[in-house]
Each structure stands twice: as C-alpha cells, then as structure tokens.
Amino acid sequence: MQNRFVSPTERGQVTIPKEIRQKLRITPTTKLRVYVENNKVVLEPVTSLEVLLKDLVAEAKDKGYTRREIEQEIEAVRERLFRELYGDQA
C-alpha cells in the first residue's frame, strides 16, 4: 500500500484514508487503540470481545468440544482473570 500523508486538525484529529479503512474494515463503530511506539503514533483496530469469542467458540466446536465444555472453560477463565485483575473484590 502506498504511503499517504494526512494533517491533524486544530483538535488533533486525523482522517484515516478510505483505502486503509476499507482494508482494515474500520467503520464508525470500530474501536481503535492509540499508543506511541518508537516515537510513532500507532492506531490499531481492536477486535470486539463478541467477535473474538465467536471465533474461539467456532474453533472449539471444530475441535470437538461440546457446548457445556466450552461454557465451563469460558467461566473458569473468566473467574481466573477477574481474580488476577481485581483480587478477591470480584
């Protein structure tokens, strides 16, 4: 893909060129993570949890897991992550 140059507005906003938005499937509802890396501004689309979960469930079903096994594993991981993030407050 060819380099494109954009300029920020007075409020710091930039427009992502259409060809880039299309290639990355960025829509007005897409969440973007913004950070600085090696003195560069980086914008990355963030996959919604729902899309990620659907992909994981489909893969688990393809590998022969039952719905009950998938639900049990999701619950176990959720509980572990909440404990790691919030301690015993969860």
Jmol script that loads the backbone (N, CA, C; Angstrom):
load data "model"
ATOM      1  N   MET A   1       0.852  -1.176   0.000  1.00  0.00           N
ATOM      2  CA  MET A   1       0.000   0.000   0.000  1.00  0.00           C
ATOM      3  C   MET A   1       0.897   1.238   0.000  1.00  0.00           C
ATOM      4  N   GLN A   2       0.504   2.182  -0.751  1.00  0.00           N
ATOM      5  CA  GLN A   2       1.245   3.420  -0.908  1.00  0.00           C
ATOM      6  C   GLN A   2       1.149   4.275   0.361  1.00  0.00           C
ATOM      7  N   ASN A   3       2.245   4.989   0.679  1.00  0.00           N
ATOM      8  CA  ASN A   3       2.204   5.910   1.815  1.00  0.00           C
ATOM      9  C   ASN A   3       1.223   7.027   1.535  1.00  0.00           C
ATOM     10  N   ARG A   4       0.527   7.428   2.561  1.00  0.00           N
ATOM     11  CA  ARG A   4      -0.396   8.564   2.464  1.00  0.00           C
ATOM     12  C   ARG A   4      -0.009   9.555   3.540  1.00  0.00           C
ATOM     13  N   PHE A   5      -0.204  10.825   3.286  1.00  0.00           N
ATOM     14  CA  PHE A   5       0.109  11.858   4.255  1.00  0.00           C
ATOM     15  C   PHE A   5      -1.177  12.561   4.651  1.00  0.00           C
ATOM     16  N   VAL A   6      -1.353  12.736   5.949  1.00  0.00           N
ATOM     17  CA  VAL A   6      -2.522  13.434   6.477  1.00  0.00           C
ATOM     18  C   VAL A   6      -2.031  14.482   7.464  1.00  0.00           C
ATOM     19  N   SER A   7      -2.853  15.479   7.699  1.00  0.00           N
ATOM     20  CA  SER A   7      -2.513  16.534   8.660  1.00  0.00           C
ATOM     21  C   SER A   7      -3.551  16.562   9.761  1.00  0.00           C
ATOM     22  N   PRO A   8      -3.115  16.752  11.000  1.00  0.00           N
ATOM     23  CA  PRO A   8      -4.088  16.843  12.089  1.00  0.00           C
ATOM     24  C   PRO A   8      -4.820  18.181  12.052  1.00  0.00           C
ATOM     25  N   THR A   9      -6.064  18.157  12.511  1.00  0.00           N
ATOM     26  CA  THR A   9      -6.823  19.397  12.660  1.00  0.00           C
ATOM     27  C   THR A   9      -6.328  20.109  13.914  1.00  0.00           C
ATOM     28  N   GLU A  10      -6.869  21.282  14.180  1.00  0.00           N
ATOM     29  CA  GLU A  10      -6.503  22.019  15.398  1.00  0.00           C
ATOM     30  C   GLU A  10      -6.789  21.205  16.651  1.00  0.00           C
ATOM     31  N   ARG A  11      -7.778  20.326  16.588  1.00  0.00           N
ATOM     32  CA  ARG A  11      -8.139  19.487  17.739  1.00  0.00           C
ATOM     33  C   ARG A  11      -7.352  18.177  17.766  1.00  0.00           C
ATOM     34  N   GLY A  12      -6.418  17.990  16.834  1.00  0.00           N
ATOM     35  CA  GLY A  12      -5.598  16.786  16.821  1.00  0.00           C
ATOM     36  C   GLY A  12      -6.211  15.620  16.076  1.00  0.00           C
ATOM     37  N   GLN A  13      -7.307  15.839  15.379  1.00  0.00           N
ATOM     38  CA  GLN A  13      -7.966  14.753  14.661  1.00  0.00           C
ATOM     39  C   GLN A  13      -7.323  14.551  13.292  1.00  0.00           C
ATOM     40  N   VAL A  14      -7.254  13.288  12.879  1.00  0.00           N
ATOM     41  CA  VAL A  14      -6.772  12.966  11.532  1.00  0.00           C
ATOM     42  C   VAL A  14      -7.798  12.066  10.859  1.00  0.00           C
ATOM     43  N   THR A  15      -7.845  12.126   9.552  1.00  0.00           N
ATOM     44  CA  THR A  15      -8.730  11.254   8.795  1.00  0.00           C
ATOM     45  C   THR A  15      -7.910  10.096   8.255  1.00  0.00           C
ATOM     46  N   ILE A  16      -8.362   8.887   8.551  1.00  0.00           N
ATOM     47  CA  ILE A  16      -7.707   7.696   8.021  1.00  0.00           C
ATOM     48  C   ILE A  16      -8.175   7.546   6.579  1.00  0.00           C
ATOM     49  N   PRO A  17      -7.251   7.473   5.623  1.00  0.00           N
ATOM     50  CA  PRO A  17      -7.658   7.364   4.216  1.00  0.00           C
ATOM     51  C   PRO A  17      -8.597   6.180   3.976  1.00  0.00           C
ATOM     52  N   LYS A  18      -9.528   6.380   3.048  1.00  0.00           N
ATOM     53  CA  LYS A  18     -10.570   5.396   2.761  1.00  0.00           C
ATOM     54  C   LYS A  18     -10.002   4.017   2.447  1.00  0.00           C
ATOM     55  N   GLU A  19      -8.954   3.956   1.635  1.00  0.00           N
ATOM     56  CA  GLU A  19      -8.395   2.653   1.254  1.00  0.00           C
ATOM     57  C   GLU A  19      -7.860   1.892   2.471  1.00  0.00           C
ATOM     58  N   ILE A  20      -7.323   2.615   3.432  1.00  0.00           N
ATOM     59  CA  ILE A  20      -6.832   1.971   4.661  1.00  0.00           C
ATOM     60  C   ILE A  20      -8.011   1.514   5.512  1.00  0.00           C
ATOM     61  N   ARG A  21      -9.042   2.377   5.638  1.00  0.00           N
ATOM     62  CA  ARG A  21     -10.236   1.987   6.411  1.00  0.00           C
ATOM     63  C   ARG A  21     -10.861   0.729   5.823  1.00  0.00           C
ATOM     64  N   GLN A  22     -10.952   0.671   4.495  1.00  0.00           N
ATOM     65  CA  GLN A  22     -11.547  -0.500   3.845  1.00  0.00           C
ATOM     66  C   GLN A  22     -10.699  -1.747   4.064  1.00  0.00           C
ATOM     67  N   LYS A  23      -9.395  -1.617   3.897  1.00  0.00           N
ATOM     68  CA  LYS A  23      -8.510  -2.777   4.052  1.00  0.00           C
ATOM     69  C   LYS A  23      -8.588  -3.347   5.465  1.00  0.00           C
ATOM     70  N   LEU A  24      -8.664  -2.471   6.475  1.00  0.00           N
ATOM     71  CA  LEU A  24      -8.707  -2.911   7.872  1.00  0.00           C
ATOM     72  C   LEU A  24     -10.130  -3.052   8.405  1.00  0.00           C
ATOM     73  N   ARG A  25     -11.119  -2.831   7.527  1.00  0.00           N
ATOM     74  CA  ARG A  25     -12.537  -2.925   7.900  1.00  0.00           C
ATOM     75  C   ARG A  25     -12.876  -2.006   9.078  1.00  0.00           C
ATOM     76  N   ILE A  26     -12.368  -0.787   9.024  1.00  0.00           N
ATOM     77  CA  ILE A  26     -12.643   0.197  10.069  1.00  0.00           C
ATOM     78  C   ILE A  26     -13.933   0.916   9.709  1.00  0.00           C
ATOM     79  N   THR A  27     -14.898   0.860  10.620  1.00  0.00           N
ATOM     80  CA  THR A  27     -16.185   1.533  10.441  1.00  0.00           C
ATOM     81  C   THR A  27     -16.333   2.570  11.551  1.00  0.00           C
ATOM     82  N   PRO A  28     -17.382   3.398  11.502  1.00  0.00           N
ATOM     83  CA  PRO A  28     -17.579   4.373  12.577  1.00  0.00           C
ATOM     84  C   PRO A  28     -17.744   3.745  13.965  1.00  0.00           C
ATOM     85  N   THR A  29     -18.076   2.461  14.036  1.00  0.00           N
ATOM     86  CA  THR A  29     -18.236   1.818  15.348  1.00  0.00           C
ATOM     87  C   THR A  29     -16.986   1.061  15.798  1.00  0.00           C
ATOM     88  N   THR A  30     -15.956   1.029  14.956  1.00  0.00           N
ATOM     89  CA  THR A  30     -14.719   0.327  15.303  1.00  0.00           C
ATOM     90  C   THR A  30     -13.981   1.076  16.408  1.00  0.00           C
ATOM     91  N   LYS A  31     -13.546   0.346  17.414  1.00  0.00           N
ATOM     92  CA  LYS A  31     -12.716   0.930  18.463  1.00  0.00           C
ATOM     93  C   LYS A  31     -11.262   0.817  18.025  1.00  0.00           C
ATOM     94  N   LEU A  32     -10.498   1.877  18.271  1.00  0.00           N
ATOM     95  CA  LEU A  32      -9.084   1.884  17.924  1.00  0.00           C
ATOM     96  C   LEU A  32      -8.250   2.089  19.181  1.00  0.00           C
ATOM     97  N   ARG A  33      -7.187   1.326  19.288  1.00  0.00           N
ATOM     98  CA  ARG A  33      -6.237   1.527  20.383  1.00  0.00           C
ATOM     99  C   ARG A  33      -5.180   2.481  19.849  1.00  0.00           C
ATOM    100  N   VAL A  34      -4.836   3.513  20.635  1.00  0.00           N
ATOM    101  CA  VAL A  34      -3.864   4.519  20.221  1.00  0.00           C
ATOM    102  C   VAL A  34      -2.717   4.512  21.217  1.00  0.00           C
ATOM    103  N   TYR A  35      -1.494   4.438  20.708  1.00  0.00           N
ATOM    104  CA  TYR A  35      -0.331   4.485  21.589  1.00  0.00           C
ATOM    105  C   TYR A  35       0.881   4.981  20.805  1.00  0.00           C
ATOM    106  N   VAL A  36       1.938   5.291  21.534  1.00  0.00           N
ATOM    107  CA  VAL A  36       3.184   5.742  20.922  1.00  0.00           C
ATOM    108  C   VAL A  36       4.188   4.607  21.005  1.00  0.00           C
ATOM    109  N   GLU A  37       4.841   4.320  19.887  1.00  0.00           N
ATOM    110  CA  GLU A  37       5.861   3.272  19.837  1.00  0.00           C
ATOM    111  C   GLU A  37       7.009   3.762  18.967  1.00  0.00           C
ATOM    112  N   ASN A  38       8.201   3.773  19.543  1.00  0.00           N
ATOM    113  CA  ASN A  38       9.387   4.235  18.804  1.00  0.00           C
ATOM    114  C   ASN A  38       9.153   5.598  18.163  1.00  0.00           C
ATOM    115  N   ASN A  39       8.600   6.506  18.943  1.00  0.00           N
ATOM    116  CA  ASN A  39       8.351   7.882  18.509  1.00  0.00           C
ATOM    117  C   ASN A  39       7.371   7.977  17.335  1.00  0.00           C
ATOM    118  N   LYS A  40       6.456   6.997  17.238  1.00  0.00           N
ATOM    119  CA  LYS A  40       5.412   6.993  16.208  1.00  0.00           C
ATOM    120  C   LYS A  40       4.054   6.835  16.878  1.00  0.00           C
ATOM    121  N   VAL A  41       3.053   7.460  16.299  1.00  0.00           N
ATOM    122  CA  VAL A  41       1.680   7.262  16.757  1.00  0.00           C
ATOM    123  C   VAL A  41       1.141   6.033  16.031  1.00  0.00           C
ATOM    124  N   VAL A  42       0.606   5.087  16.801  1.00  0.00           N
ATOM    125  CA  VAL A  42       0.079   3.855  16.222  1.00  0.00           C
ATOM    126  C   VAL A  42      -1.410   3.762  16.533  1.00  0.00           C
ATOM    127  N   LEU A  43      -2.215   3.476  15.525  1.00  0.00           N
ATOM    128  CA  LEU A  43      -3.648   3.225  15.682  1.00  0.00           C
ATOM    129  C   LEU A  43      -3.895   1.782  15.273  1.00  0.00           C
ATOM    130  N   GLU A  44      -4.527   0.994  16.155  1.00  0.00           N
ATOM    131  CA  GLU A  44      -4.847  -0.391  15.804  1.00  0.00           C
ATOM    132  C   GLU A  44      -6.306  -0.661  16.079  1.00  0.00           C
ATOM    133  N   PRO A  45      -6.987  -1.284  15.123  1.00  0.00           N
ATOM    134  CA  PRO A  45      -8.362  -1.688  15.393  1.00  0.00           C
ATOM    135  C   PRO A  45      -8.373  -2.729  16.510  1.00  0.00           C
ATOM    136  N   VAL A  46      -9.339  -2.613  17.394  1.00  0.00           N
ATOM    137  CA  VAL A  46      -9.495  -3.561  18.490  1.00  0.00           C
ATOM    138  C   VAL A  46     -10.670  -4.458  18.151  1.00  0.00           C
ATOM    139  N   THR A  47     -10.425  -5.754  18.148  1.00  0.00           N
ATOM    140  CA  THR A  47     -11.488  -6.702  17.869  1.00  0.00           C
ATOM    141  C   THR A  47     -12.435  -6.737  19.058  1.00  0.00           C
ATOM    142  N   SER A  48     -13.714  -6.639  18.789  1.00  0.00           N
ATOM    143  CA  SER A  48     -14.674  -6.684  19.884  1.00  0.00           C
ATOM    144  C   SER A  48     -14.641  -8.056  20.536  1.00  0.00           C
ATOM    145  N   LEU A  49     -14.931  -8.086  21.803  1.00  0.00           N
ATOM    146  CA  LEU A  49     -14.937  -9.332  22.555  1.00  0.00           C
ATOM    147  C   LEU A  49     -15.925 -10.327  21.953  1.00  0.00           C
ATOM    148  N   GLU A  50     -17.049  -9.826  21.480  1.00  0.00           N
ATOM    149  CA  GLU A  50     -18.060 -10.711  20.900  1.00  0.00           C
ATOM    150  C   GLU A  50     -17.523 -11.431  19.662  1.00  0.00           C
ATOM    151  N   VAL A  51     -16.854 -10.692  18.774  1.00  0.00           N
ATOM    152  CA  VAL A  51     -16.293 -11.294  17.566  1.00  0.00           C
ATOM    153  C   VAL A  51     -15.220 -12.302  17.941  1.00  0.00           C
ATOM    154  N   LEU A  52     -14.364 -11.930  18.868  1.00  0.00           N
ATOM    155  CA  LEU A  52     -13.299 -12.820  19.309  1.00  0.00           C
ATOM    156  C   LEU A  52     -13.869 -14.095  19.913  1.00  0.00           C
ATOM    157  N   LEU A  53     -14.878 -13.944  20.763  1.00  0.00           N
ATOM    158  CA  LEU A  53     -15.484 -15.098  21.414  1.00  0.00           C
ATOM    159  C   LEU A  53     -16.153 -16.015  20.387  1.00  0.00           C
ATOM    160  N   LYS A  54     -16.845 -15.440  19.408  1.00  0.00           N
ATOM    161  CA  LYS A  54     -17.487 -16.257  18.368  1.00  0.00           C
ATOM    162  C   LYS A  54     -16.449 -17.073  17.606  1.00  0.00           C
ATOM    163  N   ASP A  55     -15.317 -16.446  17.284  1.00  0.00           N
ATOM    164  CA  ASP A  55     -14.255 -17.163  16.577  1.00  0.00           C
ATOM    165  C   ASP A  55     -13.702 -18.303  17.424  1.00  0.00           C
ATOM    166  N   LEU A  56     -13.502 -18.048  18.711  1.00  0.00           N
ATOM    167  CA  LEU A  56     -12.966 -19.077  19.603  1.00  0.00           C
ATOM    168  C   LEU A  56     -13.945 -20.234  19.782  1.00  0.00           C
ATOM    169  N   VAL A  57     -15.229 -19.917  19.924  1.00  0.00           N
ATOM    170  CA  VAL A  57     -16.247 -20.964  20.084  1.00  0.00           C
ATOM    171  C   VAL A  57     -16.312 -21.817  18.819  1.00  0.00           C
ATOM    172  N   ALA A  58     -16.269 -21.178  17.654  1.00  0.00           N
ATOM    173  CA  ALA A  58     -16.303 -21.932  16.395  1.00  0.00           C
ATOM    174  C   ALA A  58     -15.098 -22.867  16.297  1.00  0.00           C
ATOM    175  N   GLU A  59     -13.941 -22.376  16.687  1.00  0.00           N
ATOM    176  CA  GLU A  59     -12.733 -23.212  16.649  1.00  0.00           C
ATOM    177  C   GLU A  59     -12.841 -24.373  17.634  1.00  0.00           C
ATOM    178  N   ALA A  60     -13.376 -24.103  18.831  1.00  0.00           N
ATOM    179  CA  ALA A  60     -13.538 -25.163  19.832  1.00  0.00           C
ATOM    180  C   ALA A  60     -14.515 -26.232  19.332  1.00  0.00           C
ATOM    181  N   LYS A  61     -15.616 -25.802  18.706  1.00  0.00           N
ATOM    182  CA  LYS A  61     -16.580 -26.766  18.155  1.00  0.00           C
ATOM    183  C   LYS A  61     -15.932 -27.616  17.070  1.00  0.00           C
ATOM    184  N   ASP A  62     -15.114 -26.973  16.223  1.00  0.00           N
ATOM    185  CA  ASP A  62     -14.409 -27.716  15.171  1.00  0.00           C
ATOM    186  C   ASP A  62     -13.489 -28.780  15.759  1.00  0.00           C
ATOM    187  N   LYS A  63     -12.989 -28.530  16.957  1.00  0.00           N
ATOM    188  CA  LYS A  63     -12.079 -29.478  17.613  1.00  0.00           C
ATOM    189  C   LYS A  63     -12.826 -30.509  18.449  1.00  0.00           C
ATOM    190  N   GLY A  64     -14.175 -30.441  18.416  1.00  0.00           N
ATOM    191  CA  GLY A  64     -14.969 -31.469  19.074  1.00  0.00           C
ATOM    192  C   GLY A  64     -15.425 -31.164  20.485  1.00  0.00           C
ATOM    193  N   TYR A  65     -15.219 -29.941  20.962  1.00  0.00           N
ATOM    194  CA  TYR A  65     -15.686 -29.585  22.299  1.00  0.00           C
ATOM    195  C   TYR A  65     -17.207 -29.437  22.287  1.00  0.00           C
ATOM    196  N   THR A  66     -17.850 -29.860  23.370  1.00  0.00           N
ATOM    197  CA  THR A  66     -19.298 -29.693  23.485  1.00  0.00           C
ATOM    198  C   THR A  66     -19.598 -28.284  23.982  1.00  0.00           C
ATOM    199  N   ARG A  67     -20.851 -27.889  23.838  1.00  0.00           N
ATOM    200  CA  ARG A  67     -21.267 -26.575  24.327  1.00  0.00           C
ATOM    201  C   ARG A  67     -20.990 -26.455  25.820  1.00  0.00           C
ATOM    202  N   ARG A  68     -21.301 -27.502  26.563  1.00  0.00           N
ATOM    203  CA  ARG A  68     -21.079 -27.482  28.014  1.00  0.00           C
ATOM    204  C   ARG A  68     -19.595 -27.309  28.351  1.00  0.00           C
ATOM    205  N   GLU A  69     -18.735 -28.017  27.640  1.00  0.00           N
ATOM    206  CA  GLU A  69     -17.288 -27.893  27.881  1.00  0.00           C
ATOM    207  C   GLU A  69     -16.792 -26.479  27.573  1.00  0.00           C
ATOM    208  N   ILE A  70     -17.298 -25.905  26.494  1.00  0.00           N
ATOM    209  CA  ILE A  70     -16.914 -24.541  26.125  1.00  0.00           C
ATOM    210  C   ILE A  70     -17.367 -23.561  27.202  1.00  0.00           C
ATOM    211  N   GLU A  71     -18.629 -23.678  27.641  1.00  0.00           N
ATOM    212  CA  GLU A  71     -19.151 -22.779  28.672  1.00  0.00           C
ATOM    213  C   GLU A  71     -18.369 -22.914  29.977  1.00  0.00           C
ATOM    214  N   GLN A  72     -18.025 -24.150  30.358  1.00  0.00           N
ATOM    215  CA  GLN A  72     -17.258 -24.364  31.585  1.00  0.00           C
ATOM    216  C   GLN A  72     -15.871 -23.725  31.482  1.00  0.00           C
ATOM    217  N   GLU A  73     -15.244 -23.872  30.346  1.00  0.00           N
ATOM    218  CA  GLU A  73     -13.907 -23.293  30.162  1.00  0.00           C
ATOM    219  C   GLU A  73     -13.965 -21.769  30.168  1.00  0.00           C
ATOM    220  N   ILE A  74     -14.971 -21.193  29.499  1.00  0.00           N
ATOM    221  CA  ILE A  74     -15.134 -19.736  29.495  1.00  0.00           C
ATOM    222  C   ILE A  74     -15.317 -19.230  30.920  1.00  0.00           C
ATOM    223  N   GLU A  75     -16.153 -19.900  31.702  1.00  0.00           N
ATOM    224  CA  GLU A  75     -16.401 -19.488  33.088  1.00  0.00           C
ATOM    225  C   GLU A  75     -15.131 -19.598  33.928  1.00  0.00           C
ATOM    226  N   ALA A  76     -14.374 -20.673  33.757  1.00  0.00           N
ATOM    227  CA  ALA A  76     -13.139 -20.856  34.529  1.00  0.00           C
ATOM    228  C   ALA A  76     -12.122 -19.762  34.200  1.00  0.00           C
ATOM    229  N   VAL A  77     -11.980 -19.455  32.929  1.00  0.00           N
ATOM    230  CA  VAL A  77     -11.041 -18.409  32.517  1.00  0.00           C
ATOM    231  C   VAL A  77     -11.514 -17.050  33.010  1.00  0.00           C
ATOM    232  N   ARG A  78     -12.819 -16.783  32.896  1.00  0.00           N
ATOM    233  CA  ARG A  78     -13.368 -15.504  33.363  1.00  0.00           C
ATOM    234  C   ARG A  78     -13.086 -15.309  34.845  1.00  0.00           C
ATOM    235  N   GLU A  79     -13.351 -16.335  35.643  1.00  0.00           N
ATOM    236  CA  GLU A  79     -13.114 -16.235  37.084  1.00  0.00           C
ATOM    237  C   GLU A  79     -11.637 -16.001  37.385  1.00  0.00           C
ATOM    238  N   ARG A  80     -10.752 -16.728  36.700  1.00  0.00           N
ATOM    239  CA  ARG A  80      -9.322 -16.560  36.931  1.00  0.00           C
ATOM    240  C   ARG A  80      -8.861 -15.149  36.566  1.00  0.00           C
ATOM    241  N   LEU A  81      -9.317 -14.647  35.423  1.00  0.00           N
ATOM    242  CA  LEU A  81      -8.917 -13.309  35.000  1.00  0.00           C
ATOM    243  C   LEU A  81      -9.431 -12.234  35.946  1.00  0.00           C
ATOM    244  N   PHE A  82     -10.670 -12.365  36.418  1.00  0.00           N
ATOM    245  CA  PHE A  82     -11.208 -11.389  37.358  1.00  0.00           C
ATOM    246  C   PHE A  82     -10.427 -11.403  38.664  1.00  0.00           C
ATOM    247  N   ARG A  83     -10.047 -12.598  39.127  1.00  0.00           N
ATOM    248  CA  ARG A  83      -9.230 -12.681  40.349  1.00  0.00           C
ATOM    249  C   ARG A  83      -7.877 -12.010  40.137  1.00  0.00           C
ATOM    250  N   GLU A  84      -7.263 -12.245  38.968  1.00  0.00           N
ATOM    251  CA  GLU A  84      -5.971 -11.630  38.668  1.00  0.00           C
ATOM    252  C   GLU A  84      -6.085 -10.111  38.589  1.00  0.00           C
ATOM    253  N   LEU A  85      -7.171  -9.625  37.994  1.00  0.00           N
ATOM    254  CA  LEU A  85      -7.344  -8.183  37.821  1.00  0.00           C
ATOM    255  C   LEU A  85      -7.820  -7.476  39.083  1.00  0.00           C
ATOM    256  N   TYR A  86      -8.751  -8.101  39.806  1.00  0.00           N
ATOM    257  CA  TYR A  86      -9.415  -7.423  40.913  1.00  0.00           C
ATOM    258  C   TYR A  86      -9.186  -8.071  42.269  1.00  0.00           C
ATOM    259  N   GLY A  87      -8.438  -9.154  42.315  1.00  0.00           N
ATOM    260  CA  GLY A  87      -8.229  -9.849  43.580  1.00  0.00           C
ATOM    261  C   GLY A  87      -9.526 -10.470  44.049  1.00  0.00           C
ATOM    262  N   ASP A  88      -9.748 -10.472  45.348  1.00  0.00           N
ATOM    263  CA  ASP A  88     -10.955 -11.078  45.918  1.00  0.00           C
ATOM    264  C   ASP A  88     -12.149 -10.133  45.913  1.00  0.00           C
ATOM    265  N   GLN A  89     -12.011  -8.954  45.301  1.00  0.00           N
ATOM    266  CA  GLN A  89     -13.103  -7.974  45.259  1.00  0.00           C
ATOM    267  C   GLN A  89     -14.203  -8.383  44.289  1.00  0.00           C
ATOM    268  N   ALA A  90     -13.881  -9.214  43.315  1.00  0.00           N
ATOM    269  CA  ALA A  90     -14.831  -9.546  42.241  1.00  0.00           C
ATOM    270  C   ALA A  90     -16.009 -10.337  42.730  1.00  0.00           C
TER     271      ALA A  90
END
end "model"
wireframe off; spacefill off
backbone 0.3
color backbone group
